Amino acid sequence: MAQLNPLARLISDHQQRTGESYAKIGRRGNLSRSVVHALANNPIKAVPKPETLAGLALGLGLPVERVTIAAQRAAGYNVYPATLATGDEIVIAHYHQLNEADRRRVADFIETLFTRTDDS
């Protein structure tokens, strides 16, 4: 059996825990059965639309952030927790290849973008 991508794993784990069908998950999240089936069974080549992720999160009873991160990872993005004051996570390609000092510089730079008070 092939290893599931992170988004498919969330759906599969939910189904194993609850016994719910794709249709039931979809109804709760206002998604079609075929959309939920596709997310669970097809390779994720691009991150789905925010509305789709929000619906899936609702259907699975999970925070939208968790579903979004799973979708980003399924699409091949590296997602790393940042040490931003906001506690937000950031997505940066090749972040894992940076040394600790450079990772801190990246986090500091991004934090300054969130705390700017002017439009420059």
C-alpha positions as CSV (number, residue, x, y, z in Angstrom):
1,M,0.0,0.0,0.0
2,A,1.4,3.4,-1.0
3,Q,2.1,5.9,1.8
4,L,-0.6,8.6,2.1
5,N,0.2,12.3,1.7
6,P,-0.5,14.4,4.8
7,L,-3.9,15.6,3.6
8,A,-5.0,12.2,2.6
9,R,-3.8,10.9,6.0
10,L,-6.1,13.5,7.8
11,I,-9.1,12.2,5.9
12,S,-8.2,8.6,6.3
13,D,-7.6,9.0,10.0
14,H,-11.0,10.7,10.4
15,Q,-12.7,8.0,8.5
16,Q,-11.1,5.2,10.6
17,R,-12.0,7.0,13.8
18,T,-15.6,7.9,12.8
19,G,-16.6,5.5,10.0
20,E,-17.8,8.5,8.0
21,S,-18.0,8.4,4.2
22,Y,-16.6,11.0,1.8
23,A,-20.2,12.2,1.3
24,K,-20.8,12.8,5.0
25,I,-17.6,14.7,5.4
26,G,-18.4,16.7,2.3
27,R,-21.9,17.6,3.4
28,R,-20.7,18.9,6.7
29,G,-18.1,21.1,4.9
30,N,-20.3,22.0,2.0
31,L,-18.1,20.0,-0.4
32,S,-19.1,17.4,-2.9
33,R,-18.3,13.7,-2.3
34,S,-16.1,13.7,-5.4
35,V,-14.0,16.7,-4.0
36,V,-13.3,14.9,-0.7
37,H,-12.6,11.6,-2.6
38,A,-10.1,13.4,-4.9
39,L,-8.3,15.1,-2.0
40,A,-8.1,11.7,-0.3
41,N,-6.9,9.6,-3.3
42,N,-5.2,11.8,-5.9
43,P,-1.8,13.4,-5.7
44,I,-1.9,17.0,-4.6
45,K,-0.1,19.1,-7.2
46,A,-1.1,22.5,-5.9
47,V,-2.6,23.7,-2.7
48,P,-6.4,23.7,-2.9
49,K,-8.4,26.9,-2.7
50,P,-8.8,28.4,0.8
51,E,-12.6,27.8,0.5
52,T,-12.0,24.1,-0.2
53,L,-9.6,23.8,2.8
54,A,-12.0,25.6,5.1
55,G,-14.8,23.2,4.0
56,L,-12.6,20.2,4.5
57,A,-11.6,21.4,7.9
58,L,-15.2,21.9,8.9
59,G,-16.1,18.4,7.5
60,L,-13.3,16.8,9.5
61,G,-13.8,18.9,12.6
62,L,-10.3,20.2,12.5
63,P,-8.7,23.7,12.7
64,V,-8.3,25.1,9.2
65,E,-4.7,25.8,10.0
66,R,-4.0,22.1,10.5
67,V,-5.7,21.2,7.2
68,T,-3.9,24.0,5.3
69,I,-0.5,22.8,6.6
70,A,-1.3,19.3,5.6
71,A,-2.3,20.5,2.1
72,Q,0.9,22.5,1.8
73,R,3.0,19.5,2.7
74,A,1.0,17.3,0.4
75,A,1.8,19.7,-2.5
76,G,5.5,19.5,-1.7
77,Y,6.0,22.7,0.4
78,N,8.2,22.6,3.4
79,V,6.3,24.1,6.4
80,Y,8.3,25.0,9.4
81,P,7.2,26.6,12.6
82,A,8.6,30.1,13.0
83,T,9.5,31.9,16.2
84,L,7.3,34.9,15.3
85,A,5.7,36.7,18.2
86,T,2.3,35.9,16.6
87,G,3.0,32.2,16.8
88,D,2.2,31.9,13.1
89,E,3.8,29.4,10.8
90,I,5.6,30.3,7.7
91,V,6.3,28.4,4.5
92,I,9.8,28.9,3.0
93,A,11.3,26.7,0.3
94,H,14.6,25.3,1.4
95,Y,14.3,26.6,5.0
96,H,15.7,23.3,6.3
97,Q,18.9,24.0,4.5
98,L,19.7,27.2,6.4
99,N,21.8,27.2,9.5
100,E,20.3,28.3,12.8
101,A,21.6,31.8,12.6
102,D,20.1,32.3,9.1
103,R,16.8,30.8,10.2
104,R,16.7,33.4,13.0
105,R,17.4,36.2,10.5
106,V,14.6,35.0,8.2
107,A,12.2,34.8,11.2
108,D,13.3,38.3,12.3
109,F,12.8,39.7,8.9
110,I,9.3,38.3,8.5
111,E,8.4,39.5,12.0
112,T,9.4,43.1,10.9
113,L,6.9,42.8,8.0
114,F,4.1,42.1,10.4
115,T,5.0,44.9,12.8
116,R,5.6,47.7,10.2
117,T,3.4,50.8,10.8
118,D,3.9,52.5,7.4
119,D,3.2,51.4,3.9
120,S,6.8,51.6,2.7
